[in-house]
Amino acid sequence: MDDICGERNVGSRAVVLMARNPARFGAPDSWRGTVHTRTGRPLLREGHGR
């Protein structure tokens, strides 16, 4: 599994959803999860850290 790291402002908080089985969420096999702010916006850009 790839490590994903992003630097954000000190006060940022996030909700992380990670999946061992992406098919359970109807996602592609390469999908491992997502990170969003508490207000629902994506925290990292698509493909960030790859």
VEXVEX-461861 format. One record per residue: residue in one letter; chain; z, x, y of N, C-alpha, C in turn. Coordinates in nm, 3 decimals, decimal comma, padded with zeros to 5 digits. Layout:
<nodes>
+------+------+---------+---------+---------+---------+---------+---------+---------+---------+---------+
: code : unit :     nc3 :     nc1 :     nc2 :    cac3 :    cac1 :    cac2 :     cc3 :     cc1 :     cc2 :
+------+------+---------+---------+---------+---------+---------+---------+---------+---------+---------+
:    A :    A :       Z :       X :       Y :       Z :       X :       Y :       Z :       X :       Y :
...
+------+------+---------+---------+---------+---------+---------+---------+---------+---------+---------+
</nodes>
This chain:
<nodes>
+------+------+---------+---------+---------+---------+---------+---------+---------+---------+---------+
: code : unit :     nc3 :     nc1 :     nc2 :    cac3 :    cac1 :    cac2 :     cc3 :     cc1 :     cc2 :
+------+------+---------+---------+---------+---------+---------+---------+---------+---------+---------+
:    M :    A :  00,000 :  00,085 : -00,118 :  00,000 :  00,000 :  00,000 :  00,000 :  00,089 :  00,124 :
:    D :    A : -00,080 :  00,051 :  00,221 : -00,088 :  00,125 :  00,347 :  00,033 :  00,094 :  00,434 :
:    D :    A :  00,078 :  00,195 :  00,507 :  00,182 :  00,172 :  00,607 :  00,114 :  00,130 :  00,736 :
:    I :    A :  00,172 :  00,032 :  00,803 :  00,121 : -00,012 :  00,932 :  00,232 :  00,007 :  01,034 :
:    C :    A :  00,198 :  00,072 :  01,143 :  00,299 :  00,100 :  01,244 :  00,237 :  00,076 :  01,381 :
:    G :    A :  00,310 :  00,009 :  01,465 :  00,263 : -00,012 :  01,600 :  00,378 :  00,005 :  01,698 :
:    E :    A :  00,352 :  00,070 :  01,809 :  00,456 :  00,090 :  01,910 :  00,448 : -00,023 :  02,010 :
:    R :    A :  00,558 : -00,087 :  02,037 :  00,563 : -00,200 :  02,129 :  00,675 : -00,176 :  02,230 :
:    N :    A :  00,683 : -00,265 :  02,329 :  00,791 : -00,257 :  02,427 :  00,925 : -00,273 :  02,357 :
:    V :    A :  01,028 : -00,217 :  02,416 :  01,161 : -00,217 :  02,356 :  01,210 : -00,358 :  02,322 :
:    G :    A :  01,178 : -00,457 :  02,403 :  01,230 : -00,592 :  02,382 :  01,149 : -00,680 :  02,288 :
:    S :    A :  01,043 : -00,627 :  02,229 :  00,958 : -00,710 :  02,142 :  01,029 : -00,744 :  02,012 :
:    R :    A :  01,012 : -00,868 :  01,969 :  01,063 : -00,912 :  01,839 :  00,948 : -00,973 :  01,763 :
:    A :    A :  00,956 : -00,967 :  01,631 :  00,842 : -01,012 :  01,551 :  00,885 : -01,086 :  01,426 :
:    V :    A :  00,793 : -01,165 :  01,375 :  00,808 : -01,232 :  01,246 :  00,702 : -01,169 :  01,155 :
:    V :    A :  00,745 : -01,119 :  01,038 :  00,654 : -01,051 :  00,946 :  00,638 : -01,136 :  00,820 :
:    L :    A :  00,513 : -01,158 :  00,780 :  00,483 : -01,225 :  00,654 :  00,406 : -01,126 :  00,568 :
:    M :    A :  00,464 : -01,089 :  00,455 :  00,398 : -00,996 :  00,363 :  00,381 : -01,066 :  00,229 :
:    A :    A :  00,273 : -01,032 :  00,159 :  00,243 : -01,099 :  00,033 :  00,202 : -00,999 : -00,075 :
:    R :    A :  00,260 : -01,013 : -00,192 :  00,215 : -00,935 : -00,308 :  00,091 : -00,999 : -00,368 :
:    N :    A :  00,082 : -01,132 : -00,356 : -00,028 : -01,208 : -00,415 : -00,099 : -01,286 : -00,304 :
:    P :    A : -00,198 : -01,226 : -00,238 : -00,266 : -01,293 : -00,126 : -00,333 : -01,424 : -00,166 :
:    A :    A : -00,373 : -01,438 : -00,291 : -00,439 : -01,561 : -00,336 : -00,347 : -01,682 : -00,319 :
:    R :    A : -00,219 : -01,660 : -00,323 : -00,122 : -01,768 : -00,303 : -00,138 : -01,833 : -00,166 :
:    F :    A : -00,186 : -01,756 : -00,068 : -00,205 : -01,805 :  00,068 : -00,352 : -01,832 :  00,098 :
:    G :    A : -00,438 : -01,821 : -00,003 : -00,582 : -01,841 :  00,017 : -00,646 : -01,729 :  00,097 :
:    A :    A : -00,588 : -01,609 :  00,090 : -00,636 : -01,495 :  00,167 : -00,715 : -01,399 :  00,077 :
:    P :    A : -00,797 : -01,311 :  00,137 : -00,871 : -01,212 :  00,058 : -00,777 : -01,116 : -00,014 :
:    D :    A : -00,825 : -01,052 : -00,121 : -00,742 : -00,960 : -00,199 : -00,688 : -00,844 : -00,117 :
:    S :    A : -00,761 : -00,800 : -00,015 : -00,717 : -00,686 :  00,065 : -00,607 : -00,721 :  00,166 :
:    W :    A : -00,583 : -00,850 :  00,187 : -00,482 : -00,896 :  00,284 : -00,343 : -00,873 :  00,229 :
:    R :    A : -00,255 : -00,815 :  00,308 : -00,117 : -00,790 :  00,264 : -00,013 : -00,856 :  00,353 :
:    G :    A : -00,056 : -00,909 :  00,466 :  00,041 : -00,977 :  00,551 : -00,003 : -00,981 :  00,695 :
:    T :    A :  00,088 : -01,030 :  00,777 :  00,060 : -01,044 :  00,920 :  00,190 : -01,029 :  00,998 :
:    V :    A :  00,177 : -00,991 :  01,124 :  00,292 : -00,975 :  01,213 :  00,263 : -01,055 :  01,340 :
:    H :    A :  00,353 : -01,145 :  01,375 :  00,337 : -01,228 :  01,495 :  00,463 : -01,220 :  01,581 :
:    T :    A :  00,446 : -01,248 :  01,709 :  00,561 : -01,258 :  01,797 :  00,636 : -01,387 :  01,765 :
:    R :    A :  00,752 : -01,401 :  01,821 :  00,830 : -01,524 :  01,799 :  00,759 : -01,647 :  01,855 :
:    T :    A :  00,665 : -01,626 :  01,949 :  00,592 : -01,739 :  02,007 :  00,462 : -01,768 :  01,933 :
:    G :    A :  00,431 : -01,692 :  01,827 :  00,315 : -01,719 :  01,745 :  00,190 : -01,637 :  01,774 :
:    R :    A :  00,196 : -01,546 :  01,870 :  00,080 : -01,461 :  01,899 :  00,078 : -01,341 :  01,804 :
:    P :    A : -00,042 : -01,295 :  01,763 : -00,050 : -01,175 :  01,679 :  00,010 : -01,055 :  01,754 :
:    L :    A :  00,094 : -00,977 :  01,687 :  00,158 : -00,863 :  01,751 :  00,065 : -00,742 :  01,753 :
:    L :    A : -00,012 : -00,723 :  01,646 : -00,105 : -00,610 :  01,637 : -00,248 : -00,662 :  01,635 :
:    R :    A : -00,339 : -00,581 :  01,690 : -00,481 : -00,617 :  01,685 : -00,530 : -00,612 :  01,541 :
:    E :    A : -00,632 : -00,690 :  01,509 : -00,694 : -00,691 :  01,376 : -00,742 : -00,550 :  01,342 :
:    G :    A : -00,702 : -00,500 :  01,225 : -00,744 : -00,368 :  01,181 : -00,666 : -00,254 :  01,244 :
:    H :    A : -00,567 : -00,282 :  01,328 : -00,487 : -00,179 :  01,394 : -00,415 : -00,096 :  01,289 :
:    G :    A : -00,420 :  00,035 :  01,303 : -00,349 :  00,123 :  01,212 : -00,427 :  00,161 :  01,088 :
:    R :    A : -00,552 :  00,123 :  01,082 : -00,633 :  00,159 :  00,964 : -00,730 :  00,267 :  00,999 :
+------+------+---------+---------+---------+---------+---------+---------+---------+---------+---------+
</nodes>
